[in-house]
Amino acid sequence: MLHDNLNDLRQLAETESIRQKISFVEETLKDANTQKWQKSPEQRLLDAAMNQAQQAGMYMTYPLTRENTIYTVRTA
């Protein structure tokens, strides 16, 4: 998904804001590929997030799962 967003950003007229967004996405992609990032959320965290969303009155079409959730935590 981030690769798609990056491609979309690169199609836009170049402004300072767009350059900053491109830089952020590039850095996120680079960092997410290092060993110091944990890429799979624990199921209890996903369940807690789903519960909080429901309590806030948000309608969730699909439950939060490891497969459909972008999640990174710096571990080192």
C-alpha positions in Angstrom: 0.0 0.0 0.0 2.8 2.4 0.8 4.5 1.7 -2.5 1.2 2.6 -4.3 1.0 5.8 -2.2 4.5 6.7 -3.1 3.8 6.2 -6.8 0.7 8.3 -6.5 2.7 11.1 -4.8 5.3 11.0 -7.5 2.6 11.7 -10.1 1.6 15.0 -8.4 3.0 18.4 -9.0 6.1 18.8 -6.9 5.6 21.1 -4.0 7.4 21.3 -0.6 4.5 19.4 1.0 4.7 16.7 -1.6 8.4 16.4 -1.3 8.0 16.0 2.5 5.4 13.3 2.1 7.5 11.4 -0.4 10.5 11.6 2.0 8.3 10.3 4.9 7.0 7.4 2.9 10.5 6.5 1.6 11.9 6.6 5.1 9.0 4.5 6.4 9.5 1.9 3.7 13.3 1.8 4.4 12.8 1.5 8.2 10.1 -1.1 7.9 12.6 -3.4 6.0 15.1 -3.4 8.8 15.4 -6.0 11.5 14.7 -3.5 14.3 11.0 -3.3 13.4 8.5 -5.8 14.6 5.9 -6.2 11.8 3.2 -8.4 13.3 0.9 -7.1 16.0 -0.1 -9.4 18.8 -3.7 -10.6 18.5 -4.5 -9.1 21.9 -3.5 -5.6 20.6 -5.6 -6.0 17.5 -8.6 -7.1 19.7 -8.1 -4.1 22.0 -8.0 -1.8 19.0 -11.1 -3.3 17.5 -12.9 -3.0 20.9 -11.9 0.7 21.2 -13.1 1.4 17.7 -16.4 -0.2 18.4 -16.8 1.6 21.8 -16.1 4.9 19.9 -19.1 4.0 17.6 -16.9 3.3 14.6 -18.3 0.8 12.1 -15.6 -1.7 11.0 -16.4 -3.6 7.8 -13.7 -6.1 8.5 -12.1 -7.2 11.8 -8.5 -6.1 12.4 -6.1 -8.9 11.5 -2.4 -9.3 11.1 -3.0 -9.5 7.3 -4.9 -6.3 6.9 -3.2 -4.1 9.5 -0.1 -2.0 8.9 1.8 -2.0 12.2 5.4 -1.4 13.1 7.0 -1.0 16.4 10.6 -0.1 16.9 12.1 -2.8 19.0 15.8 -1.8 19.2 
